[in-house]
Amino acid sequence: MRLSEFQVKQVCQKILLGLKAKQLIQLKKPAQEVLAKMQEIFIKDLKVEDDINREAEKILAQYEAQMGDKIDRQKMFQMIKKQLVKDKGVIL
C-alpha cells in the first residue's frame, strides 16, 4: 500500500470536511462513523490495486523469461495492469 493508514485517515478527513463545508452532504450518522467507513473503503480499494500490481508483476516475469530484454518493462507492466483492471471490472 502506497499510503499509510494515517495518510488515508487524513485524506478522508479532508474530503469529509470539504464536503460538509460546501454543504454538499448531510450526515445521517455521526461523523466518526462516516469517517471510519470512508477509511475502510479507501484501504480496501488500495489493497485491490496492490493485488492487481502483484498479479501484473507475476505475468510480466513470465513474459520477461520468454522474451528477455526485448520489452520495455514499465510499458508492458502498464499494459498488463490495464488489461487486468478491465478483466476484473475494477475502477482505479
C-alpha positions as CSV (number, residue, x, y, z in Angstrom):
1,M,0.0,0.0,0.0
2,R,1.5,3.3,-1.0
3,L,-0.2,5.3,1.7
4,S,0.0,4.7,5.4
5,E,-3.2,4.3,7.4
6,F,-2.5,7.7,9.0
7,Q,-2.3,9.3,5.5
8,V,-5.6,7.6,4.5
9,K,-7.2,9.0,7.6
10,Q,-6.0,12.5,6.8
11,V,-7.2,12.3,3.2
12,C,-10.6,11.0,4.3
13,Q,-10.9,13.7,6.9
14,K,-10.1,16.4,4.4
15,I,-12.7,15.0,1.9
16,L,-15.4,14.8,4.6
17,L,-14.7,18.3,6.0
18,G,-14.7,19.7,2.4
19,L,-18.0,18.1,1.5
20,K,-19.5,19.3,4.8
21,A,-18.1,22.9,4.4
22,K,-19.6,23.2,0.9
23,Q,-22.8,21.7,2.2
24,L,-22.7,19.0,-0.4
25,I,-23.7,16.3,2.1
26,Q,-25.8,15.9,5.2
27,L,-24.7,13.2,7.5
28,K,-27.3,10.7,8.8
29,K,-24.8,9.1,11.1
30,P,-22.0,10.5,13.4
31,A,-19.0,12.0,11.5
32,Q,-16.7,9.5,13.2
33,E,-18.7,6.6,11.9
34,V,-18.8,8.0,8.4
35,L,-15.1,8.7,8.6
36,A,-14.3,5.1,9.7
37,K,-16.4,3.7,6.8
38,M,-14.6,6.0,4.3
39,Q,-11.2,4.8,5.6
40,E,-12.3,1.2,5.4
41,I,-13.4,1.6,1.7
42,F,-10.3,3.6,0.8
43,I,-8.0,0.9,2.3
44,K,-9.9,-1.9,0.6
45,D,-9.5,-0.1,-2.8
46,L,-5.8,0.3,-2.2
47,K,-5.4,-3.4,-1.4
48,V,-7.3,-4.3,-4.6
49,E,-4.8,-2.2,-6.6
50,D,-1.9,-3.8,-4.7
51,D,-3.2,-7.3,-5.6
52,I,-3.5,-6.3,-9.2
53,N,0.1,-4.9,-9.2
54,R,1.3,-8.2,-7.7
55,E,-0.5,-10.2,-10.4
56,A,0.8,-7.9,-13.1
57,E,4.3,-8.4,-11.8
58,K,3.9,-12.2,-12.0
59,I,2.7,-12.1,-15.6
60,L,5.4,-9.7,-16.5
61,A,8.0,-12.0,-15.1
62,Q,6.7,-14.8,-17.3
63,Y,6.9,-12.5,-20.4
64,E,10.4,-11.5,-19.4
65,A,11.5,-15.1,-19.1
66,Q,10.2,-15.7,-22.7
67,M,11.3,-12.5,-24.3
68,G,14.4,-11.5,-22.4
69,D,15.4,-7.8,-22.6
70,K,13.3,-7.1,-25.7
71,I,10.5,-5.4,-23.8
72,D,10.0,-2.1,-22.2
73,R,9.3,-3.3,-18.7
74,Q,7.4,-0.3,-17.5
75,K,5.2,0.0,-20.6
76,M,4.5,-3.8,-20.5
77,F,3.6,-3.6,-16.8
78,Q,1.1,-0.8,-17.5
79,M,-0.4,-2.7,-20.4
80,I,-0.8,-5.8,-18.3
81,K,-2.3,-3.9,-15.4
82,K,-4.7,-2.1,-17.6
83,Q,-5.9,-5.4,-19.0
84,L,-6.2,-6.9,-15.5
85,V,-8.3,-4.0,-14.4
86,K,-10.6,-4.3,-17.4
87,D,-10.9,-8.1,-16.9
88,K,-11.7,-7.8,-13.2
89,G,-14.1,-4.8,-13.8
90,V,-12.3,-2.7,-11.2
91,I,-12.1,1.1,-11.3
92,L,-8.8,2.5,-10.1
